[in-house]
């Protein structure tokens, strides 16, 4: 699959299954994805990984920022503090 398709598919699987997903490049140059727990190939072949906890954290940060955007004194550096 193309790299763009691999990114889209990996993101979708990570957020649906709530499992870490990696994108790797096979020896023939194609890209594929697999759950990180099942990957036993060369670490150098890994192109990207999607951690669902990191994704959900970023989405939550965006929601907090969107909810606070109307506040006059809002500082985006406070978004992560609000989530903690």
N, C-alpha and C positions, 0 to 999 in steps of 0.2 A: 504494500500500500504506500501511498505518497506520505511524506512527512507531515503535511497538513492534515491528512486523514487520520494518521496515527495520533497526532496531538488531540484532535477532536474526540476520537474514540477512547483514548486513554483518560481524558478528562471526564467524559461521560461515565465510563466504567468506575473510575475512582469515586465519583460522587454518588453513584447509584449503589455500588457494592460496599462503599466505605472501606475500601482496601487500597493499599499502596500499589500503584501500577507503574511499570517502567516501559519506556520505548527503547528498543535496541535496534541496531543495524546488523542485519545478517551478513554473512560472508559474500553473498551475491549482490550486496548493495541495497536490498529492499529493507523496509522498516516493518517492525512488528511490535506487538505489545503483549505483556503478560503480567500477572500479579507478581509483585516483587518477591513474595515468599516462594514462588515456583521457579524463579530464574536461577539457572546454574551455569550460565555462560560467562564469557570474558567481561570483566567489569569495564574494560576500555570500550566495549561495544555499546554500552548504555549511552543513549543520547539525552534522555530526560526522564525524570520521575515525577509522578503526581502523588502527593500525600494528601489524602482527603481531610485530615485534621488541619493542615496548612491552608487548604482551599477554603474550608468552612470558616476558618479564622479570618481570612481576608474578606470573605463575604460579610461576616459579622462586623468587621471594621468599617466596611463601606456602608452598611445599614446605620451604624452609629453616626458616621459622618453625615449621611443624608438626613438623619433625624435632627442633627444639630446645626445644619447649614444655615438656618434662619437666625441663629443666635448671633448677636453683634460681636461678641468677644470669642467666638469659636476659634480654636487653634487645632489644626488637624493632628498635631503631635500629641494631643490629649486623647485621641481616639483609642489608642491601645491601652492607655491608663483606665479609661472608662470601662473597657471590656474586662480588665483584670479583677 
